[in-house]
Amino acid sequence: MNFTSLTLGPLATNCYILVNGGEAVVIDPADEGRLILEEVKKNSCRLKYIIYTHCHIDHTGGAPYLKKNTDVEILTGRGEEKTIQQMPFVQIPGLSGELESPDKFITESEEIDIGGAPLKILSTPGHSPGGISVYIPGALFCGDTVFMSSVGRTDFPGSSWEALEKSIREKIFTLPDDTKIYPGHGPETSVGWEKENNPFIAG
């Protein structure tokens, strides 16, 4: 499986495009849907899924264009219904605020694959009530759960520091130490490095 990343939108959100066996999945289509689709087409792939790690509008802005121009199915975590209800009241300069509604709310038990390769869904609430992460061996795409030397904000409606800490300790820090972490903002890091150095969670 191969993947590329794009940093998009006014909040410099990371969008990840995973490709395997002629199919692709876009994780957090932050903005500029046309640019994302061009990147998918470079790989001669069919866009099978969009996955929102959570439904804050800086992670979803490119989805309306992708939905209009492909037959993609949009997935997000069960529990994000609450986040979606809040988004019409959120304004971020440079973003339209239009949220393309998910087609399906998923849990850890869901079977998802691209090109025959499985994607493991981890429930990682805290930054938002239904936040999820996507795991493949060696790599975790975690949205705004954990960043290099930091963690996601928990001062939003529906956020919870207790849930976030539990998600990081029980779902992320239990992965192999050499697992690369690809967050929603900022540079990549690793499970082992964060376990030792993240000032919010380490120890």
URSUL-V681677 format. One record per residue. N is the residue number from 1. RES is the residue in one letter. PHI is phi in radians with two decimals (999 if undefined). PSI is psi in degrees with one decimal (999 if undefined). D_LAST is the distance of its C-alpha to the last C-alpha in Angstrom with 1 decimal. Layout:
BEGIN
[[N/RES/PHI/PSI/D_LAST] [N/RES/PHI/PSI/D_LAST]]
END
This chain:
BEGIN
[[1/M/999/136.0/33.2] [2/N/-2.00/155.7/33.2] [3/F/-2.60/153.8/31.8] [4/T/-2.21/161.5/32.3] [5/S/-2.24/148.0/30.7] [6/L/-2.25/139.5/32.5] [7/T/-1.85/117.9/31.2] [8/L/-2.32/154.1/33.4] [9/G/1.44/170.1/34.4] [10/P/-1.17/-18.3/34.0] [11/L/-1.81/16.2/30.2] [12/A/0.86/58.1/29.8] [13/T/-1.51/137.7/28.5] [14/N/-1.47/127.2/27.8] [15/C/-1.95/133.6/30.2] [16/Y/-2.05/136.2/29.9] [17/I/-2.07/110.0/33.0] [18/L/-1.72/136.4/32.6] [19/V/-2.29/133.8/35.8] [20/N/-2.83/134.7/37.0] [21/G/0.96/36.0/40.5] [22/G/1.45/5.9/42.3] [23/E/-2.19/158.6/40.0] [24/A/-2.42/153.0/37.4] [25/V/-2.27/137.4/34.7] [26/V/-1.85/123.8/33.6] [27/I/-1.77/119.2/30.1] [28/D/1.03/74.6/30.2] [29/P/-1.31/81.5/33.7] [30/A/-1.07/-38.9/32.9] [31/D/-2.98/173.4/36.4] [32/E/0.94/60.3/39.5] [33/G/-0.97/-34.7/40.3] [34/R/-1.07/-42.5/43.2] [35/L/-1.14/-40.1/41.0] [36/I/-1.09/-44.6/38.6] [37/L/-1.15/-36.6/41.7] [38/E/-1.06/-39.8/43.2] [39/E/-1.16/-39.4/40.0] [40/V/-1.08/-44.0/40.3] [41/K/-1.15/-27.1/44.0] [42/K/-1.02/-28.1/43.4] [43/N/-1.66/6.4/42.0] [44/S/0.91/46.5/45.0] [45/C/-1.98/157.7/42.8] [46/R/-1.63/128.0/43.3] [47/L/-1.35/111.1/40.6] [48/K/-1.60/-45.3/39.7] [49/Y/-2.37/149.0/36.7] [50/I/-1.91/133.2/35.0] [51/I/-2.07/120.2/31.5] [52/Y/-1.53/119.9/30.1] [53/T/-1.14/-28.9/26.3] [54/H/-2.85/170.2/27.2] [55/C/-1.83/25.1/30.5] [56/H/-1.18/141.6/29.9] [57/I/-1.20/-16.5/32.9] [58/D/-1.32/-3.9/31.3] [59/H/-1.94/-0.6/30.3] [60/T/-2.25/-1.2/33.7] [61/G/-1.10/-24.5/36.5] [62/G/-1.50/-7.4/37.9] [63/A/-1.17/-38.7/38.4] [64/P/-0.99/-41.8/41.8] [65/Y/-1.13/-43.6/43.4] [66/L/-1.13/-40.2/41.9] [67/K/-1.16/-37.7/43.0] [68/K/-1.19/-32.0/46.5] [69/N/-1.88/2.3/47.0] [70/T/-2.48/178.1/45.6] [71/D/-1.80/29.8/45.3] [72/V/-1.11/148.4/41.5] [73/E/-1.84/132.5/39.7] [74/I/-1.76/127.6/36.9] [75/L/-2.10/146.7/33.9] [76/T/-2.69/173.3/31.0] [77/G/-1.33/143.7/28.8] [78/R/-1.10/132.5/30.4] [79/G/1.98/-20.0/29.5] [80/E/-1.33/-3.9/30.2] [81/E/-0.95/-37.1/33.6] [82/K/-1.17/-40.8/32.3] [83/T/-1.12/-42.3/31.1] [84/I/-1.05/-37.4/34.5] [85/Q/-1.10/-28.9/36.3] [86/Q/-1.46/-25.3/34.6] [87/M/-1.09/-33.1/35.2] [88/P/-1.05/-17.4/38.9] [89/F/-1.73/2.3/37.9] [90/V/-1.76/130.5/35.5] [91/Q/-2.13/124.7/37.0] [92/I/-2.19/117.5/35.5] [93/P/-0.93/131.7/38.0] [94/G/1.65/-8.5/38.9] [95/L/-2.06/140.9/38.1] [96/S/-1.24/-26.4/40.8] [97/G/1.49/-3.4/38.7] [98/E/-1.27/124.9/40.4] [99/L/-1.94/119.2/38.2] [100/E/-1.35/118.6/39.5] [101/S/-1.15/141.5/38.9] [102/P/-1.11/150.3/37.1] [103/D/-1.46/-24.9/39.4] [104/K/-2.69/138.6/36.9] [105/F/-1.75/126.8/33.8] [106/I/-2.04/163.1/31.7] [107/T/-2.22/179.0/29.1] [108/E/-1.08/-20.8/27.0] [109/S/-1.41/-8.0/30.1] [110/E/-1.22/143.4/32.2] [111/E/-1.71/114.4/33.6] [112/I/-2.26/136.6/33.6] [113/D/-2.54/158.3/34.8] [114/I/-2.22/124.9/36.3] [115/G/1.00/29.6/38.9] [116/G/1.56/-5.9/38.1] [117/A/-1.70/129.2/34.4] [118/P/-1.32/145.5/32.0] [119/L/-1.97/124.9/29.4] [120/K/-1.61/126.2/26.7] [121/I/-1.63/127.6/25.9] [122/L/-1.95/132.2/22.5] [123/S/-1.39/115.8/22.4] [124/T/-2.30/62.7/19.7] [125/P/-1.22/167.5/20.9] [126/G/2.47/-62.9/19.4] [127/H/-1.12/-36.1/20.9] [128/S/-2.47/160.5/24.1] [129/P/-1.18/-25.8/25.2] [130/G/-2.11/26.5/26.1] [131/G/-1.04/142.3/23.9] [132/I/-2.27/160.9/23.8] [133/S/-2.18/157.0/22.5] [134/V/-2.02/125.6/24.6] [135/Y/-2.06/132.6/23.5] [136/I/-2.21/154.2/25.7] [137/P/-0.91/120.6/24.7] [138/G/1.67/-10.5/22.8] [139/A/-2.60/139.3/22.5] [140/L/-2.24/129.3/21.0] [141/F/-1.88/105.9/22.8] [142/C/-1.99/11.2/20.6] [143/G/1.01/-131.5/22.6] [144/D/-1.84/31.1/20.8] [145/T/-1.33/-51.4/17.7] [146/V/-2.47/144.4/15.3] [147/F/-2.16/173.2/16.5] [148/M/-1.05/116.3/15.7] [149/S/1.10/20.5/13.2] [150/S/-2.70/-179.8/14.1] [151/V/-2.45/168.3/14.8] [152/G/-1.21/153.0/18.1] [153/R/-1.15/147.6/20.0] [154/T/-2.25/29.6/20.4] [155/D/-1.84/13.6/23.4] [156/F/-1.59/155.9/26.0] [157/P/-0.99/130.2/28.1] [158/G/1.56/-9.4/26.6] [159/S/-1.38/160.6/23.0] [160/S/-2.68/120.3/20.2] [161/W/-1.11/-41.4/16.7] [162/E/-1.05/-43.6/16.1] [163/A/-1.17/-38.8/17.5] [164/L/-1.11/-48.0/15.7] [165/E/-1.05/-41.9/12.2] [166/K/-1.09/-42.5/13.7] [167/S/-1.06/-44.1/15.3] [168/I/-1.18/-47.2/12.4] [169/R/-1.20/-39.8/10.3] [170/E/-1.68/-24.6/13.6] [171/K/-1.89/-34.6/15.9] [172/I/-1.72/-47.2/14.3] [173/F/-1.27/-6.2/11.1] [174/T/-1.59/-4.8/13.6] [175/L/-1.35/162.0/16.0] [176/P/-0.96/142.5/16.7] [177/D/-1.02/-30.0/14.5] [178/D/-1.48/4.9/17.7] [179/T/-1.13/125.2/18.4] [180/K/-1.33/137.2/19.5] [181/I/-1.85/123.9/18.5] [182/Y/-1.97/101.4/21.6] [183/P/-1.52/175.7/21.0] [184/G/-1.29/-19.5/23.7] [185/H/-2.54/145.2/23.6] [186/G/1.46/-174.8/22.9] [187/P/-1.36/164.0/22.1] [188/E/-1.19/159.6/20.7] [189/T/-2.54/-158.8/17.3] [190/S/-2.54/159.3/15.6] [191/V/-1.04/-48.3/13.1] [192/G/-1.06/-41.8/11.8] [193/W/-1.14/-43.8/11.8] [194/E/-1.18/-35.1/9.9] [195/K/-1.06/-33.8/7.1] [196/E/-1.58/-28.1/6.9] [197/N/-2.15/-15.9/8.5] [198/N/-1.19/116.7/8.7] [199/P/-1.20/-16.3/8.6] [200/F/-1.51/-27.7/9.1] [201/I/-2.20/-26.0/6.5] [202/A/-0.99/148.5/3.8] [203/G/1.72/999/0.0]]
END
